[in-house]
Amino acid sequence: MFSVSGQRLIRRFDSEQLWIEPWGTDSLRVRATKCSEMPQEDWALSEQPADCDSRIAILEDNAVIENGKIRAVVDAAGKLEVYHVSGKLLLKEYLRNRVDVQADYCSALEIDAREFLPLVGGDYELTQRFESIDREERIYGMGQYQQPYLNLKGMELELAHRNSQASVPFCLSSLGYGLLWNNPAIGRVTFGENVMTWQARSTKKLDYWITAGETPAEIEEHYAAVTGTVPMMPAYAMGFWQCKLRYQTQEELLEVAREYKRRGLPISVIVIDFFHWPLQGEWKFDPTYWPDPDAMIAQLQEMGIELMVSIWPTVDYRSENFAEMLEKGYLIRTERGVRVSMTYQGNTIHYDATNPDARKYVWEKAKKNYYDKGVRVFWLDEAEPEYDVYHFDNYRYFLGSDLQIGNVYPVMYAKTFFDGMKAEGQENILNLLRCAWAGSQKYGALVWSGDIASAFWSLRNQLPAGLNMGLAGIPWWTTDIGGFHGGDPESSAFRELLIRWFEFGAFCPVMRLHGCRMPEQPQVGTTGGANCRSGAPNEVWSYGETAYEILKKYLFLRERMRPYLTRLMQAAHEKGTPVMRPLFYDFPEDASAWKVEDQYLFGPDVLVAPVLYEGQRERAVYLPAGAHWKNAWTGEVFSGGQTVAAAAPLDQIPLFVRDGAEFPALW
């Protein structure tokens, strides 16, 4: 039943193989299958861990494997329990059957912990069940979901990507463990008060990784060591990014850049959004509206501004590349119906980013038409990928069906450009994507929260989204400041929202203004991308003088924070440390810090309490115990472990600085 192969503990019973082995510091990888052989994909666990000092013992009634601080015990019935070496139970499988009448799981229910349900003509629908051993457990991470909850205990989450939803299946528990569901299949997870259930709709194997740690930081660092860390963020990316839907011509974009310079305003990046091309799948500038991109890029570089260009993975049937890509198998396929995945501005199908030859093909087009002209940062939009209809069972990739491997698409999309740019000798690679899965970070993925609403309730969703993305291993994260859908620059209500969002954006890993403002602007032509309308102006001077003066203040504050930002990005690069994180990350011994969900730490020294409600001019702020905190606006110092009232006039986001740490003056 039990055997040992190298450092791997193996249990075989009937058709199931169960493998447990050390995989990084204080960590174990657990795999199981009912296939004849164990599938070998490592998926997110791509960083080869160092050799571990593990120990395996096969006893009369069970087998034990230990690696540093973590120990797993498998009994004769195959039930798995995971402990901290101190003896604290971290996780145990939920098993209910009659195998052993003496066991605590003896039951007439006949429920397996690891259930492989055969699919007719296919592989397996998988369910993995764990007991909820503590109803007070708090769970974080898992990526980005549009909801106002930071603590995910009691939540059900879809393990699938959608526009504004990124499933990154790593969770961090207040009990002292982290768990990666290392399976890119479409599925679902439920963090119930009685049972934690992970499901994959179609797969060949169970595969998860679990680690133990004394602090959240230790757990995150273990996770980063086996899945990878972000590159060092390039210096330009720490400044302000100007963007809107959408600059329609070369001269319009250049005039905005010149106006920032005329006003003496900091700007690091300006963006050419979608439909600057003739057709989707023609990765190049439309010469009608962008007649001399080489000269445009040269002018921007003279002004010290990087140009980011939008890329879509969709290929229009009418495009110059469609026939060749179809012939060579570079497009995703549909199982039934017409081979169309999106109908926005044309009938399109996505390139298959899981196909290495398709990745090379798309990069070569982008290299010729953008990179060779001087573009060094790309906006990889539609990265989920987005479908008109989310029938995941209807799409098939080079690596398999969407149901089995679909969640890996954004990783491969990021890899398409990362590998190409790296081959050109570029370092510190960064590209903006609308989605991610575990491991995306090592391919330079900066993730933003998608096409969200321009409303205070939407702003409230972004705070837990950003914090949980950081805890899921994606430290580069941002939002469309002001939200994407809607917002009239002449509306006083929207101006208030924009100001509050801009203040929050100054304390995000990347500060980027974007959105589709109303009303839409007239078309500049009738051919190519001009069919896609542009939104109203979205520059910092577009919202009236009061707003302009406030926004300008935060632009300059962001610039003064660059030395501090550089230190935060270095920690993210070296250890996987989230740039923005919940209070408990740095103060795990403070029980109250685990319950705060509407404020956060921006690095170790700055506590940010964003204003999330219309008309709010004061808010309560909890100051974690174990430090003294200075109000960055007033200079007043408070002892930690208490809640204080902080003034929040329209031009102030409540900020507190830890123990006199170095931080630029706000005035």
NORDA-V881677 format. One record per helix or strand of 3 or more residues. SS is the DSSP state (hx for helix, st for strand). FROM is the first residue (numbers start at 1). LEN is the number of residues. If there is no record, write none. Layout:
ss=SS from=FROM len=LEN
ss=SS from=FROM len=LEN
This chain:
ss=st from=2 len=4
ss=st from=8 len=6
ss=st from=16 len=7
ss=st from=27 len=7
ss=st from=54 len=5
ss=st from=62 len=6
ss=st from=70 len=6
ss=st from=80 len=5
ss=st from=89 len=5
ss=st from=114 len=5
ss=st from=124 len=8
ss=st from=139 len=6
ss=st from=156 len=4
ss=st from=165 len=9
ss=st from=177 len=5
ss=st from=187 len=5
ss=st from=195 len=9
ss=st from=205 len=8
ss=hx from=216 len=12
ss=hx from=235 len=4
ss=st from=240 len=3
ss=hx from=250 len=13
ss=st from=269 len=4
ss=hx from=293 len=10
ss=st from=306 len=6
ss=st from=314 len=3
ss=hx from=322 len=7
ss=st from=348 len=4
ss=hx from=356 len=14
ss=hx from=371 len=3
ss=st from=377 len=4
ss=hx from=392 len=3
ss=st from=395 len=3
ss=hx from=402 len=22
ss=st from=431 len=3
ss=hx from=440 len=4
ss=st from=445 len=4
ss=hx from=456 len=16
ss=st from=485 len=4
ss=hx from=492 len=14
ss=st from=511 len=3
ss=st from=516 len=3
ss=hx from=528 len=4
ss=hx from=540 len=4
ss=hx from=545 len=16
ss=hx from=562 len=14
ss=hx from=583 len=4
ss=hx from=591 len=5
ss=st from=600 len=3
ss=st from=606 len=4
ss=st from=618 len=6
ss=st from=628 len=4
ss=st from=637 len=3
ss=st from=642 len=6
ss=st from=654 len=5
